[in-house]
C-alpha cells in the first residue's frame, strides 16, 4: 500500500457550530434555543453510531422540541451547521491525485448527505468510513481497524488528521502517523505534512 492521508471531517475540512441551528429550530418550536440543544444532545451518539435511524431521529426530535416545520425544514436546519475550512480544502485540492485521500468521521447519514451535496471537496476522496455505517465510533479501536482493512492502509505509512486528542491517541496507539489539527492554526499542518512526506 502506498502512503495515504486519512481525514476527519468536523473542524478539519469543515467547521461546525450548532448554535445558529438551535436558534432556527427555536423559531419553529415550542422550545428555546438552549432547550433545543439540551433536548437533542442525548440523541447524538445514538444517531452517529447507527443505533437510531435518521427517520426515527427526526420523528423523536420533532416530538421532543415541538417542531412545527416540515421534514424538509428540519433536515435543512439540522444540516446547515457547517462552513468550509478554506485553507484545508485548498490543500486537499492540491493533494488530490498525489496520494490516496480517505475520510474517517463520526457522523450521521443526514450530515453525510448534506456535506456531500454542499461541498464539492468530498468528491476528491477515494472513500470513507463513517460511524453511522460502521456502527461504532472513534476513539474506539474497531472503527480504526475497519478503516485499515477496507482501505488496505499501513498505519505507519498513513497520516491521520483529527482535531480530538482521544482520537489521535488511538491512532498513535495503532501505529498511525498523526497530526492533531486546529482550524485556527492551519499553518501547523504544513510542517507536519512535509515531515510525513519526507519520513515515509
Number of C-alpha atoms within 10 A of each C-alpha: 10 11 18 22 22 26 21 23 22 21 21 24 27 19 15 17 13 14 14 13 19 21 18 17 26 21 14 17 19 15 19 17 20 12 15 24 19 11 14 16 11 10 15 13 18 17 22 26 21 20 15 17 16 16 11 11 17 18 12 13 17 19 12 16 21 16 22 16 13 11 13 9 14 20 15 14 16 19 18 18 18 20 16 18 19 15 15 19 18 12 13 19 14 10 14 14 12 10 12 19 22 21 20 22 22 24 22 23 17 19 17 17 11 18 20 12 11 14 15 10 16 22 10 15 18 14 17 18 22 25 22 25 16 16 16 22 23 20 17 13 15 14 21 22 15 15 21 15 11 12 17 12 20 16 22 17 19 23 24 25 28 25 18 16 13 14 22 22 15 17 24 16 11 14 14 22 22 24 20 18 22 16 19 11 9 14 13 14 18 12 10 18 16 10 11 19 13 8 9 13
